[in-house]
Amino acid sequence: MAKLAPLSDFVTLGQDLKGINDWRSLIEEQLDAAFNSGTSIREIVTERSNQIDLVLRFLWKNAGLEQTDLGLFAVGGYGRREMLPYSDVDVLILSEDEIDPVTEEKIKTFVSSLWDVGNFKPGISVRTLKSCFEQAKADLTIATSLIESRLLTGKESLSKWPRRIVSEGWSDKTFFDAKMQEQRQRHEQHNNTESNLEPDIKNAPGGLRDMNQIGWIAKRHFRVQRIYDLVHLGFISEFELGLLEEAEIFLWEIRHHLHRLRKRDENRLLFDYQREIAAKMGYVRQEGQHPNHAIEQFMKRYYRTAQTVSTLNELLLNYFNEAVITPRLPDYERKIIDLNQNFKLVDDKLAVTHHKVFSESPSAILEVFYLMANRTDIQGIRARTLRLLILAAKKINQNFRDNPVHQALFMAIIRSPYRLYETLVAMKRYGVLGHYIPAFGQIMGLMQYDLFHIYTVDAHTLLLIRNLNRFAEPEFSKQYPMVSSVFQRLNRKDIIYLAALFHDIAKGRGGDHSELGAEDAIEFCRQHGLTEREGKMVAWLTRNHLIMSLTAQKKDISDPDVVQGFAEQMGDMEHLDYLYCLTVADINATNPTLWTNWKASLLRQLYSQAREIIRAGIDRPVDHQMLIEDTKFAAIDILADEFPTTEIEEVWQELGDDYFLKESADEIVWHTSAILRHGDNPDPLVLIREHRKAVQLFIYTRDTPNLFATTVAVLDRMNLDVQDARIITAATNFSLDTYVIHDRLGSIMSDPERIHQVTGALVQALRHADQYPGVMQRIIPRQLRHFEVENTVDIRLNHALNQNMVEISTLDQPGLLARVGGLFMMQGLDIHSARIATLGEKAEDIFFVTKQDGMPLNEEESSDFAEKLKLALDEASNRVTIQHG
């Protein structure tokens, strides 16, 4: 790195200090130029700290403090010489005795000058030795900052005191326990995962703080200045140190770019910055790659780096606890239980019997996890054993995988009765799972740049297996009543666990991941002793793992023909049972916010209806007339207790057969009784109820061309989202509209006043339905502004319904459905039903429409409207882009 500008060229003692700002700006330009030219970020970070040292020593001398008995210390990150462009400059002024008034004035001059020069944010504390001891003993943060203090200038004899104060105020155990508790709380604030979509690279698991944690605890005990010194003490290996240093450089580079982009101390790797930082770090999209490939590769490296840091944090701190803390406890007695020739339990943790276990008996690599999965008394792996295991895992090769003993051990783990999820997480964390199944290794750390998949692919896969485990636990039976019952009836749970392991294993390769994953699955099953039938079941589940959720969310499952087609795809109850369990677990492992009561009811309804068809015989044709008669009979059996049959049939005769095919008896009772009670009242009838844990809205009013558009516009204004809509027009030109709605505020069913406000607003708007209220302008949420979703419009004729099916895919945004409803209105189209699906940042909505005369659009009209609708969606997306810019 070229020589930096000297401070003396800009200011000398006794002068105006404004020149320091100019010098600091020049230094930052020179440091940036050096970094951009290839100088290591480690050298940049250290040199910035050195230059700040010069400023502080100069200001100290300029304030007349050089002749005092005070000491000026750099503490915290500055004490470690880890200074990024906008890092805080934390300093401690330390005195042996109380500070006299004259010296206090000099300190004030020094502090004032620190703030006046600008270009950095100082954090200043002034303490005597006595107050420093008292505060460090009471405050863990202060004690931690003192561990890494270094004397910048002042009385040399004070340099020994900061660490001595911590040693006297905190024992090894109290300091260790407090720091571990602090780390646990910090991790909880970040969901205890390295895989957050917008990670905090400093504070989240696997971040810079986890590396600092190793240093704090080790430096407190071993009295070393650098982590490198721990190699000579045997606390950390050269290999482990190399991994930490590589991770530190990578995270520092990200943090450097974050500071420069935000022009402040920023640690959150938000969507706002990911694309630009990926490019700055050399991740550029190549021709033929999908738009987000570069970002996903950059974030994949981040997640893998964070996983490495987390593993080393766990290993080294456990080693410290086992080697230093626990043996020194006054009443400690080591508890050892011999398990076999390879392993023993030491204080309830697995340990090898000798250091050559893994090299002499490679099967022990999997035996570790077999024991963990089959014994409830094992609380983890000893640090020394873990260190050997991580190194041994790297030697897993094809010969290891082809060994029948190893294959049998792996399947025994999959079939284990206890803690399968925790065991597989450990296998992934320590490198065994990714080496044993190389395809799984490829998806480790792989993220998808969207708001739908909020976990990396590997994390999602293991969470899916955790959810399957939970279906067998009584405490979750209330949350998942039907699926828990079905799961517990499955004869071979290893089949569904393997399907879970392979369902997304081919993501990131290009092509259909379901098909590619099925190929991997069948090959794996053949190698691991499953029968051809069992292997085909695993492959079928992998290939078809999305069918049930897509059918439930994108098709009208109140249509008997749709359910019949789905049941035919299942073929038998065994396939249906396995797929139902896999689907529910998959959705819950993709994004917890996706699992709503409405979605649960859709899947439950589809499963129940398909089960009835399979049990009755798949080849048996759907008898539509019998279904209609059965529904009518069930409804009238309830209604007849309150209303004359003639009045009921008078309402029903205005409705077509399609209504009785697609509405349940319960819903027909609700509609009919409400209409009969409403009588001749000319006002629109609007009702809200909770049904099957979903909020239903029923509207009965005179049919108008803009009825749907007006309704969804009002709902949007009332902070309600539509999840499903069914519109039935009676022969008397009255419309019976049923909506399933989601309340953004979450209070509609618990607040009668809110129900009154919503129904009142709808009645008022529908009284004047010819006056379309228009779309309410809303601010686009920050996260949505950073995604590019291709706008697509597909219009095709549904011959069975004689309706056009309009399918749109676009960026989700406030007021989208109201805007689309307005476009249908202006085109003169009637909406008969709608399926609304929001998948992260993407809206995928389906509408069944006709012209106002009941006829579908012809090919020319469909093409013309598709073009207009696509243009409107493009314009809306452009507004989002402009607002972001």
N, C-alpha and C positions, 0 to 999 in steps of 0.2 A: 504494500500500500504506500502511495506517495506520502511525503512528509506533509503534515497538516500545518495550517497557518498558526504561527505562535500568538499567544494572547498578548504578549508585550507589544506587538505591532498595532494594537487597537486601544490599549489603555495602560496607564502606569499609576502607581500609588498616588492618592490624593486628587486624582482627576475625576471629572464627571464620568459616571459608570455606564453611560449610554452605549459606549463603544463595545461593551460586552455582548449586547444583543446582536450587533452586526457580526462580531466574531463567531458567536454561536450559530448564527444562520449560515455563515460561510462553512463552518465545521460540518454542519449537517449536510450541506450540499456536497462537500468533499467526501463525507462518509457514504452518502447515497451513490455518488459516482464510483467510488471504490467497490461498493456492493454490486452495482450493476455491471462492473467490469470483471466480476468473478471473485473478489475477495470474500473469504469465508465470513458468514454471519457471526461466528464466534469471535473473530478478530474485530469486526465492526462493533459488536456489543461491548467488548472489553475496552476498545479504544474510546468509545463514547464515555464510558465510565471514567477513564483516565482524564479525559478533557474536562469533565465536570469536576473531578478532583482539583484540577488547576484553578477553576473558577472559585471554588469554595475556599481553597487556601489563600487565594488572592483577596477575597472579600473578608476573610478572617483577619488577615494582616492589615487590610485597609481600615477595619473597624478598631484597630488597636488591641486586638485580643491575643496577639502573639506573645506578649510579655506576661500574660496571666497564667494561673495554675489550672486552667480549664483544658479539657480535651474535646476535640471535635471528631465524632465517629460517624462513619457511613453505616447504616443499618438496613436490614431487610434485603430486597433485591439489589439495591445500590451497594450494600455491604458485600454481596456476592459478585459485584461488578457485572450485573446482568441488566444493562440499561438499553431499552428500546426507545424509539424516538420520543414517545410521550409518557415514559415511565415516571412515576413519582420519585422525587429525590428526597429520601428519608434520612434525616441526620439526628444525632443525639449530642447535646452539649452536656458534658459530665463534669461535676466538681466534687472534690473530696469533702469540702465543707460548705456551709451556707455562703451564698454569693453576696458580696457587698454591693451597696448602691452604685458605686462608680462602675464596677464591672457589669452590673445590670444594664446600665445605659449603653455600654459598648455592645452588649449582646443585642439590645434593641436595634442598634445601628446595623449590626450584622444581619439580623432577621429582616429588617426593612429593606436592606439592599438585596437580599435574596429574592424578595417579591418584586422589587423594582426592576431587576435586570430582565425578568420575563424569560420566555422560551423553555421554562420548566416549572413544574408545580412542586414546591418544597413541602415536606412534612417535617416539622421541627418540634423536638421535645427538649426541655431543659430540666436536668435532675441532679440532685446530690447523690452520693453513694447510698445514703440512708433511704432517701425516697425511691431511688431506683430499685433497691432491694425489695422494699415494701410493695411497690407496684408490680415488679416482675413476679413476685410470689403470688400475687392475687390475680394477675392477668396473663393468661397463656400467650396471647398475641405479643405482648411486650417481651416476655421471656424468649419467645421464638426469634424475635428480631435481634435480641442481644447475642444469640448464638453466632450469628454471622456478621457481627460488628467488626469493623477495622478502623484503626486510628488514622485519621487524615492528617491532623496536625494538633499540636498542643503538648501537654505534659505526657511524656513517654510512659511514666510509671502507671498511668491510668489504663494502659492498653490491656492489662491482665484482668481488669475488674469485670467487664460485662459477662464473660463466660464464668468467672468465679461466682458472680451473683446468681446465675442460673443454677450452677452446680449446688450451691448452698440452699437455694430455695426449692429445688425440685430434685427428687431422687430419680434414678433411672426408671423405676417402675411408675412413679406418679407422672413423670413427664411422658413416658411412652403411652400409658393408658389415656391421658388427656389428649394427646395428639391423635391417637387412634379413634377416640370418640369424636373429636373434631372432624376427622376425615370421613367417618361414617355419616355425620350430619351433612357435610358438604356434598357427599355422593348422593344422599337422599334428595337434595335440592335439584339434582340433575337426573332423577329417575333411576339412579344406580346402574346406569348403562353408559357405555362408550358410544352407543349408536344413535344418539340424538340427531335429528335432521339438521338442526342449527346448533352445533356444539359450542360450549364455552371452552376454548382451548387451554385456558389457564386453570379453571376450577372444576371442570367435569372429570369423571373417572378417566384415567389415562392421560390427563393433561399435565401441564407444567407443575402444578401444585403437588401431584403425586410423586414427581421426581424430587421436588424440594423436600417432601416428607421424608424420603430416604436419607437425604443429607442432614436434615434437622436432627433426626433421632441418632444417626451415626456420629455426627459431629458432637452432639451433646455428651455421648459416652466416650468416644475415642479421642476427643480433643484434637481432631484434625481440621485443617483449613479447606482441603479439597477432597472431593469424592475419590479422585484418583489415588489418594493416600490410603484408601481403604483396601485397595488391591494388595498392597504389601502386608496389610494386617490380616489378609485371608477372609475378609468380610464379603468381598465381591470379586468375581473373576474378571480377567481381561476381556473375555467374550461378553459378559454381562455389561461391563463398563462400555464396551464398544456399542452395544445396542442402545444403551441409555444416551450416549453422546450423539449417536445418529438421530435418535428420536428428538433430542433436545434441539439440534440444528434445524430439523424440519419444522418443529413447532415455533421456534424463534423466527424462522423465515416467514411463516404465516402471520405471526404476530407483528412483525415489521411491516408487512403489506397492509394489515388491518389498521395500524396506527397511521400510515401514510394516507390511506383512503379516507379515514374518518377524521384525520387531523386532531386526534385525541387518543387517550388510552382506551383501546377497544379490544376485547377478548372474545367476543361472540362472532362465530363464523356464520353470519346470517346468509340467507339466500341472496340478499342484496349484494354481497361481496364475493360469493363463491365462484361465479363465472370469471370475474376479472382476476381474482387471485390465482385461479387455476391457470389462466393464460400467462400471468406473470411468472409462474413457476414451471412453465414449459409444457403444460397440458393443453394442446391445441387440437381442435377437431380436424381430422383428416378426411379427404374426399371419400364418400361412401359410408361414413360413420353417421349414426343418428345425432341429432342436434346437441344432445346433452352428454355425449360420450366422454368428452374431455373432463367435464365437471365430475362425472361419476367415477372416472379413473383417479382423479385428484382426491376425491373424498374417500375412495377405497383405500388409498395409501394412508389418509388420515386415520381411518378407523382401524386399520391394521397396526399403525404406529401406536394408537391409543391402547389397543389390546396388549401390545408388547409392554408398554409402560405399566399397565395395570398388573400384568403377570409378574413383572420384576418387582413392583411395589409389594405385591402379596408375598412373593418368595423371600425377598430380603428382609422385610419387616417380621415375617414369621420366623425367619432364621435368627434374627436378633432376639425375639421373644424367647425362642427355645434355647438359644445358646447363652444368653446373657441375663435376661429378666427372670425367667422361671427358676433356673438352678439356684438363684440367690435368695429365693423366698425362704423364710426361716423354717417353715414346716413342710418344705417340699420333699416328697419321696417319689422317685420315678416309678411309674407303674408300667410293667412290661408283660405282655401276653404273647407267647409264641403262637403263630398261626400255621406256618408250614416252613419248608426249607428256604423259602425266598422272603417271607414277610413276617413281621411281628407288629404288634400294636404297642406304641410307646405313648403313654398319656392319651390314649384313645385315638391316636393318629397312626396311619400306616407308615412303616419304615422298613427299608430293606435290611436283610440280615447281614449283608456285606456289600461293599461298594462295587463288586463285579457282577451283581445279580443280573442286570439287564444285558450285559455283554455275554455272559455265559448261558443265560436262559432268556432269549428274546421274547418268548411268550409271556414273560412276566410283565411286559409293557401293557398288555391287555388284561393280565390277571389283576393288576392294581384296580382297574375299574370294575372287573367282575366282582371283586371283594366289596368294593364300595357300594355296588348296586344290590348286593345280596345280604349285606349285614347292616343292621341298624345301629350298631355300636361304634362304627367308624366315623370320626368327626373331621376327617380330612387327611392330608398327606404331609408328613414331616418335611421341613424345608430342604434338608440334605438329600432326601429321597427325591423330592420334586426337582431339584437341580439335576440329578442324574437322569430322571425320567425325561425332562425336556431335551436333554442332549441325545438320549437314546431314540426319542421319537423321530429325530431327523434322519435316522438310519433305516426307517421303515421303507422297504422297496417292494418290487413286484414279487420277489421270492418270499418275502414275509407275508404278503397278501395271499399268495397261493398256497400257503401252508394250511392243511386241513385243521390242525390244532388251533391255529389262530382264527380261522373262519368259524370254528365251533365256539370259541371263546367270545367272538364278537356277537354271534347270534344268542349266546347265553346272556350277554349283557342286554340285548334288545328284549329278551323274554323275562328279564329279572322282575321280581315283584315289588322292589322298593326303589324309589328315587331315580328313575330312569332319566328324567329331565336334568336333575342336578349332575348325574354321572356324565351324560352327553355334553353338558356345558363344560365340565372339567376336561373331558377328552378334547373338546375344541380348544379350550383355553391353553392347554399344555402341548398342543401341536399334534396329538395322536389322531384325532378324527380326520383332520385335513390331509394327513399323510396316508392313513389307511384307506380313505375314499378320496382320491385326488380330485375328483369332480367337486366334492364338497370344499376342498381347499381353494378351488377357483372362485367360489362364491363368498368366501370369507371376506368381510368388509365391503362387499358389493352393495352399493346403495342405488336406488332409483330416484332420479331427480324429480320428485313429485310430492304432493301432500297426501297421497293415498297410501303409499307404502312408507310408514314412518320408522321402520326398522331396516337394518341391513338384511340381506337375504338369509344369511346364516342365522342371525338372531331371530328373525321371523320363523324360520324352520324349527328351531328348538322351542320357541314359544308355542308353536302349534302342538308339539309333542307334550309340552307342559299342560296345555288345555285338554288334550286327550286324557292325560293322567287324572286331571281334576274330575272328569266325568265319572270316575270310579270312586270318588270321595264323597261321603255323605254331606259334608258341609256345602258342597256345590250343587246338590240335587235340587234345591229350591230355585237356584238361579237358572239351571238348565234341566228342568224336570223331564221332558220327553227324551232329549238326546242322551241324558244320563242313563235312563232306563234302557234305551236301545244299545248304548255302548256296553253296558254290563252284560248284555245277552250275546255279544260277539264271541264266537268260539276261538278265533285266532287273533288276538290283539297284536301279535308281532307283525301281521300282515298290514294292519293300518299304520303301525309305527314306521315300517319300511316305506310305505306310500308317502307318509308325512316327510320322511327324510329325503325322498327323491322328487317330491312334487314340483319343487322350484330349482332343482339342482342344475338345470341347464340354462338358467337365466344368464344373460350376458354373452352367450355364444353366437347370437343371431339365429334366425329360424324360429320355429314353434317350440318353445321350451317344454311344453307338455309332451309333445311327440319325442323330442330328444331325451327328455327325462325318462320316458317309458322305456326307451331302448336301454338306457343305463340300468334301469331298475330290473328288467328281465334278465340281463346279463349277470347282475349282482346276485339275484335270487338263484340262478342256476349254479353259480360258483359256491353258494353258501348252503346248499343242500335242500332247498325248498323244492317241492314237487312242481311239475310243469303247470298244473292247475293253480297252485298257490302263487307261483311267479307271475302267471297271467293276470291273476287278480290284483297283485301289486301294480303291475304295469297298466292295467285298465284304470285303476284309481288315479294313478299318476297322469295318465293321458286325459282323463275326464274330470279332473278335480274342480274345474270351473263350471261344469254344466249345470249343476243344481242351483248355484247362486245366480247364474245368468238367466236361467229359466224363471226363477222366482222374482228377480228384479226387473227383467226386461220383457217378460211375456205376461199375458193376461191369464193367470192361473185360475181365474174363475171360469175360464172357457174349458169345458170338458175335453174338447179336442186337443188343447195344449197339454193338459195333464195326461191324456191318453198317449200322446207322442212321447212325453217324458218317461212314462212307465215302460213303454216299449224299449226305450234306450237302456233302462235298468235291466229288464229281462226277468229278474227274480228278486226276492226279498233280501237275499244275501248282499247283492250289489247295492241295493237301495239303502240297507242299514249301514254298510261301510261308508258309502258316499255321504249320507246325511251327517254322520259323526265327523267325517273329515271336513265337510263344508263348514259346519258350525265352528269347529276348532280353528279352521283356516281364517275365517272372517274375523274372529276375535283376536287372532295373532297378527293380523295385518295392520289394524288400526282400531284401538278400543272404542273410539267414537263411532265407528261404523256399525257396531252391534246395538241396534235399537229394538225396542219392543215390537215395532212394526216389522222390522226385518226378521225377527225371531218368529213372528206370527206367520209371515209369508212362507218361510221354510217349513214350519210346522204344518201349515195347511197343505203345501205341496207334498210333503212326506205322507201325510195321512191319506190324501186323495189317491196318490200313486199306490199306496199300500192296498187300498180297497180294490183298485183295478187289478193289481197283480194277484190278489187272493181270489178275486172273482174269475180271473182268466184274462190274460192280455189279449187273446185273440177274439174275445167277445166284443162286438161292436158297441159303440156308445149309443144308448137308447135315449135320445134327447127328450122325447115326449114323456118317457117314464120319469126322468129327472125333474122335468117341469111339474108333473103331477105330484111327485113326492114332496117337492118344495112347497107347492101350494097347500097340500094337505097339512104339512107340519105347521105352516104359518096360520092357516085358518083355524086350526085346532086351538091356538092360543087366542087369536083375535075374537073368535065367536063368543068368548066369555063376556066381552064388553060391547061388541058392535053386531048389529044384524048382518046376516050373511049377504043379504041383497045389497047393502051399502058397501061391504067389502068388495064384492064382485063388480060393483059399479066403478070403483076406483081401478080395479085390476083390468077391466076390459079395455081401458084406455092404454094399457101397456103391452108391448110386444113380448113374444116368447123369449127374446134375448134377455130381457130383464129377469125372468124367472130362472133362466139358466145360470146367470152370472151373479145374482144376489143370493145370499144365504137366507134361510127362513127367518132368522133373527133380525136381519136387516130389513126384510120385507115387513115384518111385524112393526118395527120401529117407524118405517116410512108410512105405512098404511094408517096406523093409529094416529100419527101426527097429522096426516092429511085430513082424516075424518074429524079430528078435534078442531082443526083450523077452520073447517066448514067453508062458508062463503066469504070469509075475511079477504079483502082485496090486497092486503099487504103481503109481501114475501114472507114465507115461513122459513126461519133459520134456527137450527138446533145444533147443540154441541154435546157430545157424550164421550165417555171413555169406554172403549170396547176392545177386548183382547189386548189390553195394555197399550192401545193406540188411541189417539184423539181423532174422533170422526166428526165431520161437519156435514149436516144435511140441509140442502136448500131446495124449497119447492116454490116456484114462481113462474110467472108467464115467460115463455121462451122469447128471447131477443137475440139478435145477431152478436152482440158484444157481451153476452152474459158471462162467459168464461173469462174474458179479458178483464171485465170489471171486477169479478170476484177475486182473481189472483192479484190484481192491483191493490185492492183493499187489504187483502191478507198480508201482502208485502209491507204495506204501511203499518200494519198492526204487529209486525215482527213475527209473522207466521209463515212457514215454508210448506209447500204442497209436496207430499210424497206420492200420492196416488189420487187419481180423479176418475170418476165414472159419471157420464152425463146421459140421462135417459129422457127422451122427449115423448110425452104422451100425445095421443091423438087429438086431445083438446088444446094442443100448443102450450101445455104446461111442461116445465122441465123439472126433473127430479135429479138433483146433482149430489153426489156423495164424494167428499174429499177426505183423505187421511192427511192430517196436518201435523207439523212439528213446530213446537213453540220455542223460539230462540231464547226466550226469557225463562222458560221452564215453570211458569206459574199458572197457566190457564186452568188446569183442573183443580187447583187448590185455592183459586181466587175467584169467587162468584162475581165480583165487580168486574174483573177482566173479561169473563165470559159475556157479561152484560154489555161491555164496551164493544167487544168484537161483533156480537150479534147485532147490536144497535147500528154499528157502522155499516155492516153489510145490508141490513134492511134499508137504511137511508140511501145507500148507493144504488140498490136494486130497484127502489121506487123510481129512480131517475136513471135507469140503465142506458137510456139514449145519450146520457152525458158521461162519456168515458172519463174517469178521473185521471188517467195518464200514469206514467211511470215516475215514481219518486226518485230523485237523484240522490245517490248515496256515495260515500267515500269508499273506494276500492280498498279492501284490507291489504296491508303491506305485503304479506307473503304472496298473494295472488298476482302481484304486479311483476313477478320475476319469472313467470312461466309462459312458455309459448305452446299453446294448444291449437293444433290444426282444426280449423272450423270445417265441419263436414255436414252435408245435408243429403239424406237419402230418402226418396219418396217412391214407394212401390204399392201396388194394388194388392190388398188382401181379398182374394176372391171369395172366401167363405163368408166374410162380413160385408163384402161389396163396399169397402171403405179404403181410403188411402192411409197407409202407415207412413208417417213422417218421422224420421229418426234424425236427431241432431246431436252433434258432439261439439262442445265449445268450452271456452274458459268459464268456469263458474264465477258469477259476480252478482252483487246485490241487484234485485229487481229484474233478473234475467227472465224469469217465467212471465212476469207481468209484461215485459217488452215483447216477448214472443207471442203471448196471447193477443197483444195489440196488433201484431202483424197478421195473425190469423183473422182477426176481426176485419181489418182493412181489406183483406183479400176476399172477404165474404164467405169464410169457411166455418162450418160448425164442428166443434170438437166433441167427440162422443166418449172418449176415454183418454187417459194419459198415464204414463208410467214415468215417474221422476226419479232419477238416480244421480246423486252427487258423489263422485269418487275422488276425494281429495280436491285438487284444483280443477277437475274436469266435470262438467255437467253432461250427462248422457240421457236425453229425454226422448220419449216416444209418444206420439200423438196419433190417434185414429180419427180421421176427419172425413167429411163429405162437403159438398156444396150445399147451399141452403135449400135446394130442391131435393136433397137426400141422395143425389147421385155423386159418384166419385169423380175426381179430376181425370180427364183423359191424358194421354202421354204428353201432348203439347202443353196443356195447362200445368201438368206436374213439373215439367222441365222449366217452364217460365217461373212458377212459384219457387222452385228450388233455387233458382238463380237469385231471385229477390231476397229470399231468406238467407242465403249464403252471404250476399252483399251486406245485409243488415248485421249479421254476426261479425263480419270482417270490420265493419265500421265501429261496432261496440268494442272489439278487441283493440282497434287502433286507439280508441279513447283511453283504454287502460294503459297502453304503451305511452301515450302522450302524457297522461297523468303521472306515470312513473318517471318519465324523463324530466 
